[in-house]
Amino acid sequence: MSTVSRFLDSHLHTPLCGHASGEPREYAQAALDAGLAGLCFTDHSPMPRWYDAPWRMRIEQLWQYVEKVQDVQAEFAGRLDVRLGLEADFHPGTERFVERLLGVHEWDYVIGSVHYIGAWGFDNPEFTDEYGERDLGGLYRDYYTLVEGAARSGLFDALGHLDLPKKFGHRDPDGAAALRTLDTVAAVGLALDFNTAGWRKPVAEAYPAPQLVRAAAERGIPFVLGSDAHKPGEVGYRFAEAAAQIENVGGRIVTYAGRVRQESAQGDALTAGPQDPA
């Protein structure tokens, strides 16, 4: 099994999103303590004011976010590779806003995620009753249509938590739409967020599911490791297990810097450290 000393955690948040705790330097210290090579902050990006406002930073907070991460980069220079990115949503009608947002700074990595089907925030625990009103097969088809739209938009480097609707245990009854989406992801050359947060959720399974990890690897789609940490103690969560799952099916792990794919998961030759936190 791999140790975590060669990996970056490339999916984590800050309190600016309104539902995370711990300051950026605490996440960096947690990464250092866990023996990771580095981390890339990817907080929930601003969106138009009418969209999902309680769960992301406001546009006027964007530069505060940049400055906070730059402070961490300076503090941990030479000890930890600290990068700056965003988790940006794909929601039809907001593409121009997101495109402008991504142009205002030189980001390292941008995750494209789908959190809404229409007006329904399907991963919000406040709204899980809606699953009982939906045909599960139709729900997944609608979801993957949006994910394919994200893949084709040209806005993102990787797609976040591919099979997110399973979060509360509502699994895809078919799987065909997911495989078609993987065909699209491979065709446009994107990566997938291997998101270990799923192991902390009711479904108790990382995103993507093992069969989708295998299918993605068969298509040559690489993975970017991410804990989706919303508090420092979650940084690097079960990364050794994640890496083994990817490598056992012939997949590869990559990172991004300056929005350019780094084909090696190695950091900046930082020293090895302890195994990932439990």
Rosetta blueprint (number, residue, H / E / L):
1 M L
2 S L
3 T L
4 V L
5 S L
6 R L
7 F L
8 L E
9 D E
10 S L
11 H L
12 L E
13 H L
14 T L
15 P H
16 L H
17 C H
18 G L
19 H L
20 A L
21 S L
22 G L
23 E L
24 P H
25 R H
26 E H
27 Y H
28 A H
29 Q H
30 A H
31 A H
32 L H
33 D H
34 A L
35 G L
36 L L
37 A L
38 G E
39 L E
40 C E
41 F E
42 T E
43 D E
44 H E
45 S L
46 P L
47 M L
48 P L
49 R L
50 W L
51 Y L
52 D L
53 A H
54 P H
55 W H
56 R L
57 M L
58 R L
59 I H
60 E H
61 Q H
62 L H
63 W H
64 Q H
65 Y H
66 V H
67 E H
68 K H
69 V H
70 Q H
71 D H
72 V H
73 Q H
74 A H
75 E H
76 F L
77 A L
78 G L
79 R L
80 L L
81 D E
82 V E
83 R E
84 L E
85 G E
86 L E
87 E E
88 A E
89 D E
90 F L
91 H L
92 P L
93 G L
94 T L
95 E H
96 R H
97 F H
98 V H
99 E H
100 R H
101 L H
102 L H
103 G L
104 V L
105 H L
106 E L
107 W L
108 D L
109 Y E
110 V E
111 I E
112 G E
113 S E
114 V L
115 H L
116 Y E
117 I E
118 G L
119 A L
120 W E
121 G E
122 F L
123 D L
124 N L
125 P H
126 E H
127 F H
128 T H
129 D H
130 E H
131 Y H
132 G H
133 E H
134 R L
135 D L
136 L H
137 G H
138 G H
139 L H
140 Y H
141 R H
142 D H
143 Y H
144 Y H
145 T H
146 L H
147 V H
148 E H
149 G H
150 A H
151 A H
152 R H
153 S L
154 G L
155 L L
156 F L
157 D L
158 A E
159 L E
160 G L
161 H L
162 L L
163 D L
164 L H
165 P H
166 K H
167 K H
168 F H
169 G L
170 H L
171 R L
172 D L
173 P L
174 D L
175 G L
176 A H
177 A H
178 A H
179 L H
180 R H
181 T H
182 L H
183 D H
184 T H
185 V H
186 A H
187 A H
188 V H
189 G L
190 L L
191 A E
192 L E
193 D E
194 F E
195 N E
196 T H
197 A H
198 G H
199 W H
200 R H
201 K L
202 P L
203 V L
204 A L
205 E L
206 A L
207 Y E
208 P L
209 A L
210 P H
211 Q H
212 L H
213 V H
214 R H
215 A H
216 A H
217 A H
218 E H
219 R L
220 G L
221 I L
222 P L
223 F E
224 V E
225 L E
226 G E
227 S L
228 D L
229 A E
230 H L
231 K L
232 P H
233 G H
234 E H
235 V L
236 G L
237 Y L
238 R L
239 F H
240 A H
241 E H
242 A H
243 A H
244 A H
245 Q H
246 I H
247 E H
248 N H
249 V L
250 G L
251 G L
252 R L
253 I E
254 V L
255 T E
256 Y E
257 A E
258 G L
259 R L
260 V E
261 R E
262 Q E
263 E L
264 S L
265 A L
266 Q L
267 G L
268 D L
269 A L
270 L L
271 T L
272 A L
273 G L
274 P L
275 Q L
276 D L
277 P L
278 A L
